[in-house]
Amino acid sequence: MSISRKEFIKTSALALTLPFLSNTFTSAKPPRKVGLQLYTLRELMAKDPKGTLKQVADIGFKEVETFGYANGTFFGMAPAEFKSFLKDLGMSTPSGHYMPDQLKSGWNKIVDDASAAGQKYMMCAYIMPNERTLEDYKKFITLFNEAGEVCKKAGIQFGYHNHDFEFETVDGQIPYDMILKGTDPALVKMELDLYWAAYANQDPVALFTQNPGRFPLVHMKDMAKTPKREFAEVGNGSIDFQRILNAAKVAGLKHLFVEQDVTVQPPLEAIAVSYSNIKKMNM
């Protein structure tokens, strides 16, 4: 999920320096269903959500992750209607993105609606720039645990979706580590955005091994082989997805979602390339 291109696309000339650990895990089969984070198609979804979803299904996607829940609806559809429409297309929505303000107000109703839509995961999508002090993160840890308790009662798993800023030191501490250590693993899982982890020079496999079973969801998002490290179609960039998927078992991985915040070609063409490349991987 993207808030602004300026914030997300930093003109850094550093080369990607992910540490490559030897693969000490037994190769585990990752999820066979390929999902899509619909934020990639945000402009199309705003104009014609049903028509766009039909095109997503035609490409071959079986799952979609939502964004932009508002006023009790998903893209203008009531939860049950949205679930039924997806079912008719051969798709489902196992997960959705929600903003911090929604966790703070009316969360019980939002959880009920997510459940009615068929979602089993609810991810906090982002933390705003003005809420990133050490004290802010401590408050979010408490909020995440509380949100997770509400979700648990509805049979839903709560979690957090990262960008790169969570890996930047704040008063001597790494916020991402704080969230992992401060939240209850049973109540708060993580959705690892592989692009932003790479952008922050983090090794996903190392994160998996240090926190086994904590990562049921990932965003399949690639990084261009350029100095600016822009977004790229999955399989056309620099990230070693096969190595990451081989660690699916230790991660606890159950769902993967293609996402590309900015595309050079039309978004539907970009996600079709990503889908095709993923299906060629060892699934």
C-alpha positions in Angstrom: 0.0 0.0 0.0 1.4 3.4 -0.9 0.7 6.9 0.6 2.9 9.1 -1.6 5.4 8.4 -4.3 7.7 11.0 -2.8 7.9 9.1 0.5 8.2 5.7 -1.0 10.5 6.2 -4.0 13.7 7.5 -2.4 16.4 8.4 -4.8 19.1 6.3 -3.3 22.1 5.1 -5.3 22.9 2.3 -2.9 22.8 -1.2 -4.4 20.6 -3.8 -2.9 22.7 -5.6 -0.3 20.5 -8.3 1.1 22.6 -10.9 2.9 22.2 -14.3 1.3 22.1 -17.0 3.9 22.6 -20.6 2.9 19.2 -22.3 2.8 19.0 -24.5 5.8 15.3 -25.2 5.5 13.5 -28.0 3.9 11.8 -26.6 0.8 8.1 -26.1 1.7 5.4 -25.7 -0.8 4.0 -22.1 -0.6 0.4 -21.3 -1.1 -0.9 -22.4 -4.6 -3.4 -19.6 -4.9 -1.9 -16.3 -6.0 -3.6 -13.2 -4.6 -3.6 -9.5 -5.5 -3.6 -6.4 -3.2 -6.2 -4.3 -5.0 -4.3 -1.1 -4.1 -2.3 -1.8 -7.3 -5.5 -1.1 -9.2 -6.8 1.7 -7.1 -7.7 4.1 -10.0 -9.5 1.4 -11.9 -11.3 0.2 -8.7 -12.5 3.7 -8.1 -14.0 3.9 -11.6 -15.4 0.4 -12.1 -14.8 -2.0 -9.2 -16.9 -4.9 -10.5 -15.5 -4.6 -14.1 -12.0 -4.4 -12.7 -12.5 -7.4 -10.4 -13.7 -9.5 -13.4 -10.5 -8.6 -15.2 -8.5 -9.7 -12.2 -10.2 -13.0 -12.1 -9.7 -13.4 -15.9 -5.9 -13.1 -15.3 -6.1 -16.1 -12.9 -6.0 -14.5 -9.5 -8.1 -16.5 -6.9 -7.7 -14.1 -3.9 -7.8 -10.4 -3.4 -6.7 -8.3 -0.5 -8.8 -5.2 0.1 -8.0 -1.6 1.0 -10.2 1.5 1.5 -13.0 0.0 3.5 -15.4 2.9 4.3 -18.9 3.4 5.5 -19.6 -0.3 6.0 -18.7 -1.2 2.4 -16.0 -2.7 0.3 -15.7 -0.6 -3.0 -19.4 0.4 -2.5 -20.6 -3.1 -1.9 -22.0 -4.4 1.4 -19.9 -7.1 2.9 -22.2 -10.0 1.9 -22.7 -8.6 -1.6 -18.9 -8.2 -2.0 -18.3 -11.8 -0.8 -21.0 -13.1 -3.2 -19.7 -11.2 -6.1 -16.2 -12.5 -5.6 -17.5 -16.1 -5.2 -19.3 -15.8 -8.6 -15.9 -14.9 -10.1 -14.1 -17.8 -8.4 -12.4 -15.5 -6.0 -12.4 -14.7 -2.3 -10.9 -12.1 0.0 -9.0 -13.7 2.8 -7.4 -10.4 4.0 -7.9 -6.6 4.1 -5.9 -3.5 4.9 -7.2 -1.1 7.5 -5.8 2.2 8.8 -4.8 3.1 12.4 -7.8 5.4 12.9 -10.1 2.6 12.2 -8.5 0.5 14.9 -9.2 3.4 17.3 -12.8 4.0 16.5 -15.6 1.6 15.5 -13.3 -1.4 15.3 -15.9 -4.0 16.5 -18.2 -3.0 13.6 -15.4 -3.1 11.1 -14.3 -6.6 12.3 -17.9 -7.8 11.9 -18.0 -6.5 8.3 -14.7 -8.1 7.5 -15.9 -11.4 8.8 -19.1 -11.1 6.7 -17.0 -10.5 3.6 -15.1 -13.7 4.4 -11.8 -12.2 5.6 -9.7 -14.2 8.0 -6.9 -11.6 8.3 -7.1 -7.9 9.1 -3.8 -5.9 8.6 -3.0 -2.5 9.9 -1.7 -1.1 6.6 0.5 1.9 7.7 1.5 4.2 10.4 1.3 7.9 9.6 4.6 10.0 9.6 3.3 12.1 12.5 2.9 9.0 14.7 6.4 7.5 14.7 8.0 8.5 17.9 9.1 5.9 20.4 6.1 6.7 22.6 3.8 6.4 19.5 5.1 3.0 18.7 4.6 1.9 22.3 1.0 3.0 22.1 0.5 1.2 18.8 1.8 -2.0 20.4 -0.9 -1.8 23.0 -3.5 -0.9 20.3 -2.4 -3.8 18.1 -2.8 -6.3 21.0 -6.3 -4.9 21.8 -7.3 -5.0 18.1 -6.0 -8.6 18.0 -8.2 -9.6 20.9 -11.3 -8.3 19.1 -10.3 -10.0 15.9 -9.7 -13.3 17.8 -13.3 -13.4 19.1 -14.5 -13.2 15.5 -12.2 -15.9 14.3 -9.9 -13.4 12.5 -6.2 -12.9 12.8 -4.9 -9.4 13.2 -1.5 -8.3 11.9 0.7 -5.5 10.7 2.0 -4.7 7.2 5.4 -3.0 7.0 7.1 -0.4 4.9 10.8 0.6 5.2 10.5 3.2 8.0 9.9 0.6 10.7 13.5 -0.6 10.3 15.0 2.9 10.9 16.4 3.5 14.4 14.3 5.7 16.7 16.0 6.7 19.9 18.2 3.6 19.7 15.5 1.2 19.0 14.1 -0.5 15.8 10.3 -0.1 15.7 9.8 -3.3 13.8 11.7 -5.3 16.5 9.6 -3.4 19.1 6.4 -4.5 17.4 7.5 -8.1 17.1 8.7 -8.3 20.7 5.9 -6.2 22.3 2.9 -7.8 20.7 1.4 -11.2 21.6 2.4 -13.6 18.8 -1.0 -15.2 19.0 -2.8 -11.9 18.5 -0.6 -10.1 16.1 1.0 -11.6 13.0 3.0 -9.9 10.4 2.5 -9.4 6.7 6.0 -8.9 5.2 6.2 -6.6 2.3 9.2 -8.0 0.5 10.0 -4.9 -1.5 10.1 -2.6 1.6 12.0 -5.2 3.5 14.6 -5.3 0.7 14.6 -1.5 0.5 15.6 -1.4 4.2 18.3 -4.0 3.5 16.5 -6.7 5.5 16.7 -10.4 4.7 13.2 -11.9 4.8 14.5 -15.4 5.4 16.4 -14.2 8.5 13.2 -12.5 9.7 11.3 -15.8 9.3 13.9 -17.8 11.1 14.1 -15.4 14.0 10.3 -15.2 14.3 9.0 -18.6 13.1 5.3 -18.9 12.3 4.8 -15.1 12.5 4.4 -14.4 8.8 1.2 -15.9 7.3 1.1 -13.2 4.6 3.6 -11.6 2.3 3.4 -9.0 -0.4 5.1 -10.2 -3.6 6.6 -6.9 -4.8 9.8 -6.7 -6.8 12.5 -4.1 -7.0 14.0 -2.8 -10.3 17.7 -3.3 -11.0 18.3 0.4 -11.1 20.0 2.9 -8.8 16.6 4.3 -7.7 15.2 0.8 -7.0 11.7 1.5 -8.3 8.9 -1.0 -8.1 8.9 -3.8 -10.7 6.8 -6.7 -11.9 7.4 -9.8 -9.8 10.1 -11.8 -11.4 11.5 -8.9 -13.4 13.6 -7.3 -10.6 16.3 -8.1 -8.1 14.5 -10.0 -5.3 15.1 -13.7 -5.0 11.5 -14.8 -4.5 12.2 -18.5 -4.9 14.6 -18.5 -2.0 12.0 -16.7 0.1 9.2 -19.1 -0.9 11.5 -22.0 0.0 11.3 -20.8 3.6 7.4 -20.7 3.5 7.2 -23.4 6.2 9.3 -21.7 8.8 7.5 -18.4 8.0 4.1 -19.9 8.5 3.2 -18.5 5.1 -0.4 -19.1 3.9 -1.2 -16.3 1.5 0.8 -14.2 -0.9 -0.4 -11.1 -2.6 1.0 -9.4 -5.7 1.4 -5.6 -5.2 3.0 -2.9 -7.3 2.5 0.6 -6.0 3.5 2.3 -9.2 3.6 0.7 -12.7 5.2 1.9 -16.0 2.8 -0.1 -18.1 -1.0 -0.2 -17.5 -1.6 -1.8 -14.1 -3.6 -4.7 -15.4 -0.8 -5.6 -17.8 1.7 -5.3 -15.0 -0.1 -7.7 -12.7 -0.6 -10.2 -15.5 3.2 -10.3 -15.9 3.7 -10.8 -12.2 1.1 -13.5 -12.1 2.7 -15.3 -15.0 6.1 -15.1 -13.5 4.9 -16.4 -10.1 3.2 -19.4 -11.7 6.6 -20.3 -13.2 8.1 -20.5 -9.7 8.2 -23.7 -7.6 4.7 -23.6 -6.3 
